[in-house]
Amino acid sequence: MLHSIAVWLLVAAFVGAGLFNAIGTRATQDDFARWGYPRWWCRVTGAIEIVAAALIAFPAGRNIGMAVGAVIITVAVVTILRRREFSHTAPLGIFAALLVLAAATS
């Protein structure tokens, strides 16, 4: 049961983050530009997050989805640490914890 809860929380988190990034508000685009990415990269990131969520939602794609999600979170952590924007560490920590919990309980 813990595995199911972790998986569905992870799916919801990636869908939420994916939609937020895919919408690409001006503030989101400004963040991506400040971090050294093209302004439109938020939409690519959002699409990848949504794909990861879809893969995680189905057992056949779960391992691939979790690997994609882990790459997304790793790149995000490296980016915010390099840019010293530590206010973003808490949400990324939650994603990382959910990934580890879902993997550990499978």
All heavy atoms as an XYZ file, in Angstrom:
794
protein
N       0.819     -1.196      0.000
C       0.000      0.000      0.000
C       0.866      1.264      0.000
O       0.551      2.221     -0.696
C      -0.910      0.014      1.216
C      -1.817      1.221      1.207
S      -3.199      0.972      2.262
C      -3.181      2.482      3.148
N       1.954      1.263      0.770
C       2.858      2.407      0.792
C       3.412      2.680     -0.602
O       3.548      3.834     -1.019
C       3.992      2.170      1.790
C       5.001      3.298      1.969
C       4.302      4.576      2.427
C       6.073      2.893      2.960
N       3.698      1.592     -1.326
C       4.200      1.734     -2.697
C       3.177      2.464     -3.565
O       3.529      3.392     -4.298
C       4.514      0.358     -3.283
C       4.881      0.399     -4.720
N       6.062      0.960     -5.166
C       4.224     -0.028     -5.823
C       6.111      0.860     -6.486
N       5.009      0.269     -6.899
N       1.925      2.066     -3.487
C       0.874      2.697     -4.292
C       0.729      4.176     -3.957
O       0.572      5.006     -4.858
C      -0.472      1.996     -4.077
O      -0.430      0.697     -4.590
N       0.778      4.494     -2.692
C       0.659      5.899     -2.283
C       1.832      6.705     -2.829
O       1.638      7.782     -3.403
C       0.576      6.011     -0.742
C      -0.731      5.401     -0.247
C       0.714      7.459     -0.293
C      -0.803      5.221      1.260
N       3.041      6.172     -2.686
C       4.229      6.878     -3.184
C       4.160      7.060     -4.693
O       4.481      8.133     -5.215
C       5.496      6.115     -2.789
N       3.737      6.018     -5.398
C       3.649      6.096     -6.865
C       2.650      7.162     -7.280
O       2.943      8.002     -8.141
C       3.282      4.716     -7.469
C       2.834      4.842     -8.916
C       4.464      3.772     -7.346
N       1.470      7.163     -6.683
C       0.441      8.119     -7.108
C       0.767      9.548     -6.680
O       0.434     10.505     -7.388
C      -0.947      7.665     -6.672
C      -1.355      6.485     -7.494
C      -1.470      5.204     -7.093
C      -1.620      6.488     -8.905
N      -1.794      4.396     -8.154
C      -1.897      5.155     -9.280
C      -1.648      7.474     -9.888
C      -2.206      4.793    -10.586
C      -1.953      7.116    -11.198
C      -2.224      5.795    -11.537
N       1.432      9.713     -5.555
C       1.906     11.054     -5.178
C       2.965     11.536     -6.169
O       2.984     12.714     -6.546
C       2.476     11.053     -3.758
C       1.470     10.972     -2.614
C       2.189     10.823     -1.278
C       0.560     12.202     -2.613
N       3.823     10.632     -6.597
C       4.847     10.962     -7.579
C       4.219     11.337     -8.917
O       4.605     12.323     -9.551
C       5.798      9.776     -7.733
C       7.083      9.984     -8.492
C       7.918     11.103     -7.885
C       7.880      8.681     -8.517
N       3.228     10.579     -9.336
C       2.510     10.891    -10.585
C       1.873     12.276    -10.480
O       2.021     13.110    -11.384
C       1.445      9.813    -10.909
C       0.510     10.268    -12.022
C       2.118      8.492    -11.281
N       1.190     12.529     -9.379
C       0.535     13.828     -9.199
C       1.558     14.966     -9.181
O       1.322     16.030     -9.780
C      -0.277     13.830     -7.906
N       2.677     14.742     -8.523
C       3.706     15.780     -8.449
C       4.282     16.088     -9.829
O       4.455     17.258    -10.195
C       4.818     15.348     -7.490
N       4.575     15.051    -10.620
C       5.113     15.286    -11.955
C       4.075     15.900    -12.891
O       4.420     16.746    -13.721
C       5.708     14.006    -12.560
C       7.138     13.783    -12.172
C       7.508     12.678    -11.426
C       8.131     14.672    -12.546
C       8.827     12.463    -11.068
C       9.459     14.476    -12.184
C       9.803     13.368    -11.446
N       2.828     15.509    -12.767
C       1.780     16.139    -13.585
C       1.660     17.615    -13.214
O       1.611     18.488    -14.091
C       0.418     15.423    -13.424
C      -0.714     16.248    -14.013
C       0.460     14.060    -14.089
N       1.625     17.911    -11.925
C       1.510     19.307    -11.486
C       2.683     20.153    -11.943
O       2.511     21.240    -12.502
N       3.892     19.650    -11.730
C       5.087     20.386    -12.161
C       5.114     20.510    -13.677
O       5.478     21.559    -14.220
C       6.344     19.685    -11.658
N       4.723     19.436    -14.350
C       4.710     19.453    -15.813
C       3.744     20.490    -16.371
O       4.086     21.243    -17.284
N       2.554     20.537    -15.817
C       1.578     21.541    -16.263
C       2.076     22.950    -15.972
O       1.962     23.845    -16.811
C       0.218     21.300    -15.606
C      -0.543     20.073    -16.085
C      -1.794     19.860    -15.239
C      -0.890     20.197    -17.559
N       2.620     23.139    -14.791
C       3.142     24.449    -14.403
C       4.220     24.904    -15.388
O       4.207     26.037    -15.880
C       3.698     24.375    -12.983
C       4.202     25.687    -12.459
C       3.319     26.623    -11.951
C       5.549     25.983    -12.487
C       3.778     27.841    -11.467
C       6.028     27.195    -12.017
C       5.133     28.127    -11.502
N       5.158     24.017    -15.693
C       6.237     24.377    -16.617
C       5.735     24.505    -18.054
O       6.175     25.382    -18.793
C       7.380     23.367    -16.536
C       8.222     23.568    -15.306
O       8.476     24.695    -14.887
N       8.663     22.485    -14.690
N       4.835     23.622    -18.471
C       4.334     23.655    -19.843
C       3.530     24.928    -20.128
O       3.578     25.452    -21.239
C       3.482     22.423    -20.128
N       2.808     25.415    -19.132
C       2.069     26.668    -19.306
C       3.059     27.794    -19.571
O       2.812     28.667    -20.392
C       1.175     26.956    -18.082
C       0.021     25.951    -18.063
C       0.661     28.393    -18.096
C      -0.772     25.937    -16.777
N       4.186     27.752    -18.901
C       5.278     28.679    -19.176
C       4.945     30.142    -18.968
O       5.089     30.960    -19.877
N       4.536     30.473    -17.755
C       4.268     31.884    -17.459
C       5.551     32.695    -17.644
O       6.643     32.142    -17.740
C       3.788     32.062    -16.002
O       4.845     31.678    -15.125
C       2.535     31.249    -15.718
N       5.407     33.975    -17.671
C       6.571     34.846    -17.838
C       7.602     34.608    -16.738
O       8.792     34.556    -16.981
C       6.148     36.305    -17.849
C       7.289     37.267    -18.114
C       6.692     38.450    -18.805
N       7.500     39.391    -19.455
C       8.134     39.222    -20.608
N       8.146     38.071    -21.190
N       8.772     40.213    -21.172
N       7.106     34.451    -15.499
C       8.013     34.206    -14.371
C       8.769     32.889    -14.551
O       9.975     32.814    -14.274
C       7.233     34.190    -13.059
N       8.077     31.869    -15.021
C       8.730     30.583    -15.253
C       9.774     30.706    -16.353
O      10.896     30.206    -16.222
C       7.689     29.508    -15.620
O       6.740     29.396    -14.554
C       8.337     28.159    -15.856
N       9.419     31.391    -17.424
C      10.375     31.594    -18.513
C      11.582     32.401    -18.028
O      12.726     32.101    -18.400
C       9.705     32.309    -19.678
C       8.699     31.445    -20.404
C       8.027     32.182    -21.548
O       8.589     33.108    -22.119
N       6.816     31.764    -21.891
N      11.335     33.390    -17.194
C      12.432     34.193    -16.634
C      13.366     33.327    -15.782
O      14.589     33.489    -15.836
C      11.893     35.345    -15.789
C      11.228     36.437    -16.613
O      11.404     36.449    -17.853
O      10.519     37.270    -16.007
N      12.775     32.416    -14.991
C      13.595     31.507    -14.183
C      14.504     30.666    -15.073
O      15.707     30.566    -14.836
C      12.717     30.573    -13.344
C      12.062     31.253    -12.163
O      12.502     32.358    -11.776
O      11.101     30.676    -11.618
N      13.939     30.069    -16.101
C      14.730     29.213    -16.990
C      15.830     30.018    -17.675
O      16.968     29.534    -17.797
C      13.833     28.500    -18.000
C      13.249     27.219    -17.469
C      12.159     27.239    -16.602
C      13.782     25.989    -17.815
C      11.628     26.065    -16.094
C      13.265     24.810    -17.308
C      12.175     24.845    -16.434
N      15.522     31.228    -18.094
C      16.540     32.075    -18.731
C      17.645     32.425    -17.730
O      18.831     32.385    -18.070
C      15.893     33.338    -19.288
N      17.267     32.739    -16.491
C      18.244     33.071    -15.461
C      19.158     31.886    -15.159
O      20.330     32.042    -14.836
C      17.514     33.527    -14.189
C      18.417     34.090    -13.126
C      17.668     34.625    -11.919
N      16.927     33.595    -11.205
C      15.602     33.435    -11.230
N      14.838     34.256    -11.922
N      15.004     32.477    -10.548
N      18.622     30.675    -15.306
C      19.400     29.466    -15.038
C      20.264     29.054    -16.225
O      20.976     28.061    -16.157
C      18.481     28.315    -14.663
C      17.734     28.539    -13.378
C      18.141     29.253    -12.295
C      16.436     28.049    -13.061
N      17.188     29.229    -11.318
C      16.119     28.499    -11.758
C      15.497     27.271    -13.733
C      14.923     28.191    -11.117
C      14.310     26.963    -13.105
C      14.028     27.422    -11.810
N      20.174     29.816    -17.322
C      21.023     29.538    -18.468
C      20.383     28.699    -19.565
O      21.063     28.276    -20.494
N      19.093     28.478    -19.475
C      18.369     27.715    -20.497
C      17.609     28.682    -21.402
O      17.302     29.809    -20.996
C      17.374     26.748    -19.846
C      18.023     25.725    -18.947
C      17.970     25.849    -17.558
C      18.704     24.641    -19.479
C      18.569     24.918    -16.729
C      19.307     23.694    -18.661
C      19.233     23.842    -17.281
O      19.829     22.926    -16.468
N      17.243     28.229    -22.602
C      16.381     29.078    -23.428
C      15.029     29.281    -22.721
O      14.574     28.404    -21.978
C      16.180     28.260    -24.707
C      17.237     27.217    -24.701
C      17.607     26.985    -23.271
N      14.407     30.410    -22.957
C      13.129     30.727    -22.301
C      12.067     29.650    -22.564
O      11.252     29.359    -21.702
C      12.616     32.091    -22.759
C      13.543     33.232    -22.387
C      13.011     34.562    -22.880
N      11.789     34.939    -22.178
C      11.732     35.416    -20.936
N      12.838     35.580    -20.256
N      10.584     35.735    -20.387
N      12.074     29.066    -23.734
C      11.077     28.067    -24.109
C      11.369     26.696    -23.503
O      10.549     25.784    -23.599
C      10.967     27.951    -25.631
C      12.300     27.771    -26.321
C      13.062     28.764    -26.861
C      13.025     26.557    -26.513
N      14.226     28.240    -27.379
C      14.225     26.876    -27.181
C      12.784     25.223    -26.191
C      15.179     25.929    -27.529
C      13.734     24.278    -26.541
C      14.911     24.634    -27.199
N      12.517     26.529    -22.880
C      12.895     25.218    -22.342
C      11.932     24.759    -21.245
O      11.804     23.556    -20.991
C      14.338     25.252    -21.840
C      14.867     23.873    -21.599
C      15.120     23.289    -20.393
C      15.197     22.891    -22.586
N      15.590     22.018    -20.564
C      15.641     21.738    -21.908
C      15.148     22.873    -23.972
C      16.031     20.591    -22.567
C      15.545     21.724    -24.631
C      15.982     20.604    -23.934
N      11.241     25.694    -20.610
C      10.264     25.308    -19.585
C       9.176     24.420    -20.181
O       8.715     23.472    -19.536
C       9.657     26.534    -18.910
S       8.766     27.655    -20.000
N       8.813     24.683    -21.426
C       7.776     23.868    -22.079
C       8.282     22.459    -22.374
O       7.547     21.486    -22.240
C       7.285     24.571    -23.324
C       6.490     25.814    -22.981
C       5.842     26.457    -24.185
N       4.966     27.524    -23.762
C       5.339     28.784    -23.627
N       6.579     29.144    -23.885
N       4.475     29.704    -23.232
N       9.535     22.352    -22.777
C      10.134     21.034    -23.014
C      10.199     20.262    -21.695
O       9.827     19.088    -21.629
C      11.538     21.179    -23.645
C      12.243     19.830    -23.734
C      11.447     21.842    -25.012
N      10.649     20.935    -20.658
C      10.730     20.310    -19.339
C       9.350     19.848    -18.890
O       9.191     18.726    -18.397
C      11.325     21.294    -18.310
O      12.619     21.686    -18.755
C      11.409     20.680    -16.930
N       8.351     20.700    -19.065
C       6.981     20.334    -18.692
C       6.490     19.113    -19.437
O       5.872     18.215    -18.851
N       6.766     19.052    -20.723
C       6.338     17.898    -21.521
C       7.021     16.626    -21.036
O       6.377     15.570    -20.912
C       6.647     18.145    -22.996
N       8.306     16.707    -20.741
C       9.041     15.535    -20.259
C       8.499     15.093    -18.893
O       8.355     13.901    -18.624
C      10.550     15.811    -20.200
C      11.097     16.042    -21.610
C      11.295     14.650    -19.530
C      12.515     16.577    -21.643
N       8.168     16.053    -18.037
C       7.606     15.720    -16.724
C       6.255     15.017    -16.869
O       5.969     14.048    -16.146
C       7.463     16.979    -15.875
C       8.787     17.534    -15.410
C       8.700     18.925    -14.820
O       7.799     19.705    -15.191
O       9.573     19.241    -13.982
N       5.442     15.468    -17.791
C       4.138     14.837    -18.007
C       4.312     13.437    -18.574
O       3.608     12.497    -18.171
C       3.251     15.733    -18.897
C       2.867     17.001    -18.109
C       2.008     14.982    -19.362
C       2.233     18.090    -18.951
N       5.246     13.264    -19.490
C       5.532     11.929    -20.026
C       6.027     11.008    -18.904
O       5.598      9.852    -18.805
C       6.551     11.994    -21.188
C       7.087     10.621    -21.541
C       5.928     12.660    -22.401
N       6.913     11.521    -18.056
C       7.403     10.720    -16.928
C       6.238     10.293    -16.038
O       6.158      9.128    -15.622
C       8.437     11.497    -16.123
N       5.323     11.218    -15.756
C       4.158     10.894    -14.927
C       3.312      9.800    -15.564
O       2.883      8.863    -14.881
C       3.308     12.150    -14.700
N       3.090      9.905    -16.867
C       2.290      8.896    -17.567
C       2.971      7.532    -17.508
O       2.312      6.504    -17.287
C       2.062      9.319    -19.016
N       4.272      7.518    -17.694
C       5.000      6.244    -17.631
C       4.951      5.645    -16.226
O       4.765      4.434    -16.060
C       6.448      6.439    -18.074
C       6.665      6.671    -19.565
C       8.092      7.148    -19.831
C       6.363      5.414    -20.362
N       5.111      6.478    -15.219
C       5.088      6.003    -13.833
C       3.711      5.450    -13.472
O       3.593      4.495    -12.699
C       5.509      7.128    -12.861
C       6.977      7.498    -13.083
C       5.270      6.723    -11.401
C       7.404      8.789    -12.406
N       2.664      6.014    -14.051
C       1.296      5.607    -13.728
C       0.983      4.167    -14.130
O       0.118      3.532    -13.527
C       0.296      6.553    -14.386
N       1.693      3.657    -15.116
C       1.422      2.300    -15.606
C       2.591      1.377    -15.270
O       3.747      1.705    -15.571
C       1.167      2.318    -17.115
C      -0.049      3.108    -17.477
C       0.069      4.402    -17.957
C      -1.318      2.572    -17.310
C      -1.055      5.143    -18.276
C      -2.455      3.305    -17.624
C      -2.319      4.592    -18.106
N       2.308      0.230    -14.675
C       3.383     -0.675    -14.261
C       4.373     -1.023    -15.374
O       5.570     -1.129    -15.112
C       2.635     -1.923    -13.785
C       1.311     -1.404    -13.329
C       0.991     -0.271    -14.276
N       3.922     -1.161    -16.594
C       4.816     -1.535    -17.698
C       5.869     -0.465    -17.975
O       6.968     -0.780    -18.425
C       4.003     -1.814    -18.965
N       5.542      0.773    -17.720
C       6.486      1.859    -17.989
C       7.088      2.488    -16.758
O       7.866      3.437    -16.846
N       6.744      1.951    -15.599
C       7.121      2.591    -14.333
C       8.632      2.766    -14.166
O       9.093      3.836    -13.785
C       6.541      1.807    -13.156
C       6.740      2.517    -11.837
C       5.790      2.005    -10.789
N       4.434      2.333    -11.210
C       3.374      1.569    -10.934
N       3.511      0.459    -10.250
N       2.174      1.935    -11.340
N       9.409      1.741    -14.453
C      10.858      1.853    -14.262
C      11.457      2.909    -15.184
O      12.313      3.697    -14.762
C      11.547      0.509    -14.468
C      11.245     -0.464    -13.350
O      10.889     -0.064    -12.247
N      11.373     -1.744    -13.628
N      11.013      2.938    -16.423
C      11.510      3.955    -17.360
C      11.076      5.338    -16.895
O      11.868      6.280    -16.897
C      11.021      3.672    -18.795
C      11.653      2.379    -19.307
C      11.330      4.834    -19.736
C      11.053      1.857    -20.584
N       9.823      5.468    -16.492
C       9.314      6.752    -16.012
C      10.059      7.248    -14.788
O      10.367      8.438    -14.672
N      10.369      6.334    -13.887
C      11.103      6.736    -12.687
C      12.537      7.127    -13.040
O      13.084      8.063    -12.451
C      11.046      5.643    -11.633
C       9.650      5.557    -11.029
S       9.386      4.270     -9.806
C      10.672      4.563     -8.653
N      13.117      6.450    -14.021
C      14.468      6.831    -14.464
C      14.446      8.215    -15.104
O      15.315      9.053    -14.822
C      15.013      5.799    -15.439
N      13.449      8.474    -15.942
C      13.311      9.802    -16.561
C      13.093     10.854    -15.479
O      13.710     11.924    -15.494
C      12.158      9.817    -17.599
C      11.839     11.225    -18.063
C      12.495      8.924    -18.788
N      12.230     10.542    -14.533
C      11.990     11.467    -13.425
C      13.243     11.736    -12.615
O      13.510     12.877    -12.221
N      14.038     10.706    -12.380
C      15.280     10.881    -11.635
C      16.255     11.780    -12.389
O      16.930     12.616    -11.784
C      15.919      9.520    -11.352
N      16.298     11.640    -13.706
C      17.167     12.513    -14.511
C      16.687     13.960    -14.414
O      17.490     14.883    -14.230
C      17.232     12.033    -15.979
C      17.903     13.068    -16.862
C      17.958     10.704    -16.069
N      15.380     14.164    -14.530
C      14.813     15.515    -14.428
C      15.202     16.151    -13.096
O      15.669     17.294    -13.046
C      13.272     15.485    -14.558
C      12.857     15.077    -15.953
C      12.663     16.842    -14.189
C      11.382     14.708    -16.065
N      15.005     15.424    -12.016
C      15.283     15.959    -10.682
C      16.783     16.189    -10.495
O      17.194     17.204     -9.918
C      14.707     15.040     -9.587
C      13.183     14.940     -9.731
C      15.096     15.523     -8.198
C      12.459     16.283     -9.790
N      17.595     15.293    -11.004
C      19.048     15.466    -10.899
C      19.509     16.730    -11.612
O      20.283     17.521    -11.070
C      19.789     14.232    -11.459
O      19.381     13.084    -10.710
C      21.296     14.402    -11.390
N      19.020     16.933    -12.827
C      19.383     18.142    -13.582
C      18.888     19.388    -12.847
O      19.607     20.387    -12.756
C      18.837     18.087    -15.025
C      18.982     19.420    -15.739
C      19.522     16.974    -15.810
N      17.690     19.320    -12.301
C      17.149     20.469    -11.565
C      18.001     20.774    -10.330
O      18.303     21.939    -10.049
C      15.704     20.201    -11.161
N      18.404     19.744     -9.598
C      19.234     19.944     -8.406
C      20.571     20.560     -8.787
O      21.025     21.530     -8.160
C      19.423     18.617     -7.630
C      20.529     18.734     -6.593
C      18.122     18.185     -6.974
N      21.207     20.025     -9.809
C      22.492     20.572    -10.260
C      22.319     22.035    -10.671
O      23.137     22.893    -10.314
C      23.084     19.728    -11.404
C      24.265     20.423    -12.061
C      23.493     18.355    -10.889
N      21.256     22.328    -11.394
C      21.006     23.694    -11.849
C      20.846     24.653    -10.676
O      21.490     25.701    -10.640
C      19.753     23.750    -12.750
O      19.989     22.958    -13.918
C      19.418     25.168    -13.155
N      20.006     24.297     -9.713
C      19.770     25.247     -8.616
C      20.972     25.363     -7.683
O      21.208     26.421     -7.115
C      18.461     24.947     -7.847
C      18.486     23.580     -7.171
C      17.260     25.071     -8.724
C      18.510     23.722     -5.687
N      21.739     24.296     -7.562
C      22.955     24.394     -6.745
C      24.004     25.255     -7.429
O      24.661     26.070     -6.774
C      23.515     23.006     -6.437
C      22.677     22.145     -5.490
C      23.310     20.767     -5.325
C      22.467     22.821     -4.148
N      24.155     25.097     -8.740
C      25.119     25.915     -9.478
C      24.727     27.383     -9.442
O      25.588     28.259     -9.399
C      25.205     25.447    -10.932
C      25.962     24.145    -11.080
C      26.087     23.716    -12.515
N      26.900     24.680    -13.235
C      26.780     24.932    -14.524
N      25.880     24.298    -15.243
N      27.551     25.806    -15.107
N      23.445     27.665     -9.468
C      22.952     29.053     -9.461
C      22.696     29.565     -8.052
O      22.267     30.708     -7.881
C      21.668     29.168    -10.298
C      21.844     28.777    -11.735
C      22.785     29.713    -12.428
N      22.986     29.280    -13.806
C      23.687     29.935    -14.676
N      24.266     31.065    -14.345
N      23.841     29.478    -15.893
N      22.923     28.733     -7.071
C      22.758     29.092     -5.658
C      21.361     29.615     -5.333
O      21.200     30.582     -4.593
C      23.821     30.089     -5.227
C      25.226     29.553     -5.366
C      26.240     30.569     -4.890
N      27.589     30.120     -5.107
C      28.274     29.323     -4.301
N      27.714     28.857     -3.225
N      29.513     28.977     -4.594
N      20.361     28.977     -5.901
C      18.972     29.343     -5.617
C      18.370     28.273     -4.712
O      17.542     27.466     -5.135
C      18.200     29.512     -6.922
C      18.713     30.684     -7.724
C      17.761     31.129     -8.805
O      16.551     30.877     -8.688
O      18.247     31.742     -9.766
N      18.802     28.295     -3.491
C      18.494     27.232     -2.546
C      17.019     27.172     -2.138
O      16.597     26.190     -1.540
C      19.396     27.356     -1.322
C      20.854     27.327     -1.686
C      21.665     28.425     -1.431
C      21.412     26.224     -2.308
C      23.006     28.405     -1.777
C      22.750     26.201     -2.661
C      23.556     27.294     -2.396
N      16.248     28.182     -2.471
C      14.822     28.161     -2.129
C      14.088     27.050     -2.886
O      12.984     26.665     -2.499
C      14.176     29.511     -2.443
O      14.243     29.785     -3.825
N      14.690     26.523     -3.923
C      14.061     25.456     -4.714
C      14.424     24.060     -4.211
O      13.956     23.073     -4.771
C      14.479     25.576     -6.185
C      14.019     26.836     -6.830
N      12.756     26.996     -7.348
C      14.651     28.021     -7.024
C      12.636     28.208     -7.845
N      13.769     28.853     -7.657
N      15.254     23.976     -3.183
C      15.700     22.656     -2.737
C      14.596     21.841     -2.062
O      14.565     20.622     -2.206
C      16.918     22.753     -1.794
O      16.597     23.600     -0.697
C      18.136     23.279     -2.526
N      13.693     22.472     -1.341
C      12.639     21.724     -0.640
C      11.735     20.959     -1.609
O      11.533     19.748     -1.428
C      11.830     22.645      0.256
N      11.187     21.604     -2.646
C      10.357     20.832     -3.573
C      11.137     19.713     -4.264
O      10.617     18.606     -4.449
C       9.888     21.863     -4.598
C      10.074     23.184     -3.950
C      11.188     23.028     -2.971
N      12.383     19.984     -4.613
C      13.188     18.951     -5.258
C      13.475     17.803     -4.293
O      13.517     16.638     -4.698
C      14.484     19.545     -5.801
C      14.300     20.529     -6.956
C      15.620     21.176     -7.326
C      13.676     19.842     -8.153
N      13.636     18.127     -3.031
C      13.828     17.091     -2.023
C      12.609     16.193     -1.896
O      12.732     14.976     -1.706
N      11.439     16.780     -2.014
C      10.201     15.987     -1.956
C      10.134     15.040     -3.145
O       9.811     13.855     -2.994
C       8.972     16.913     -1.884
C       8.956     17.629     -0.541
C       7.676     16.120     -2.098
C       7.961     18.762     -0.438
N      10.445     15.556     -4.354
C      10.464     14.696     -5.538
C      11.453     13.552     -5.342
O      11.149     12.392     -5.627
C      10.860     15.491     -6.784
C       9.720     16.165     -7.473
C       9.422     17.489     -7.216
C       8.946     15.480     -8.398
C       8.382     18.123     -7.862
C       7.898     16.097     -9.052
C       7.608     17.427     -8.789
N      12.655     13.873     -4.867
C      13.687     12.849     -4.670
C      13.227     11.804     -3.650
O      13.393     10.600     -3.857
C      14.991     13.500     -4.237
N      12.630     12.262     -2.558
C      12.152     11.339     -1.528
C      11.063     10.421     -2.078
O      11.053      9.219     -1.802
C      11.629     12.123     -0.327
N      10.152     10.977     -2.866
C       9.094     10.147     -3.457
C       9.661      9.129     -4.440
O       9.216      7.982     -4.477
C       8.047     11.031     -4.150
C       7.118     11.809     -3.240
C       6.258     12.783     -4.052
C       6.230     10.856     -2.448
N      10.648      9.550     -5.225
C      11.297      8.619     -6.155
C      11.953      7.466     -5.389
O      11.795      6.294     -5.745
C      12.329      9.334     -7.014
C      11.789     10.099     -8.210
C      12.828     11.093     -8.724
C      11.370      9.137     -9.307
N      12.685      7.806     -4.334
C      13.367      6.776     -3.544
C      12.343      5.862     -2.864
O      12.486      4.635     -2.886
C      14.305      7.431     -2.501
C      14.800      6.413     -1.480
C      15.474      8.102     -3.201
N      11.297      6.445     -2.291
C      10.276      5.652     -1.615
C       9.569      4.713     -2.592
O       9.362      3.530     -2.292
C       9.269      6.576     -0.922
C       8.201      5.912     -0.074
C       8.831      5.108      1.060
C       7.250      6.965      0.491
N       9.196      5.229     -3.755
C       8.517      4.391     -4.747
C       9.425      3.264     -5.227
O       8.974      2.125     -5.402
C       8.058      5.250     -5.926
N      10.699      3.568     -5.416
C      11.637      2.533     -5.870
C      11.910      1.510     -4.767
O      11.977      0.307     -5.031
C      12.946      3.184     -6.314
N      12.038      1.976     -3.543
C      12.383      1.091     -2.431
C      11.235      0.166     -2.044
O      11.475     -0.927     -1.523
C      12.817      1.914     -1.225
N      10.015      0.586     -2.287
C       8.866     -0.222     -1.877
C       8.302     -1.071     -3.008
O       7.294     -1.730     -2.832
C       7.744      0.675     -1.295
O       7.343      1.621     -2.291
C       8.200      1.366     -0.035
N       8.945     -1.034     -4.172
C       8.400     -1.819     -5.300
C       8.793     -3.271     -5.223
O       9.641     -3.701     -4.526
C       8.863     -1.239     -6.621
O      10.265     -1.276     -6.736
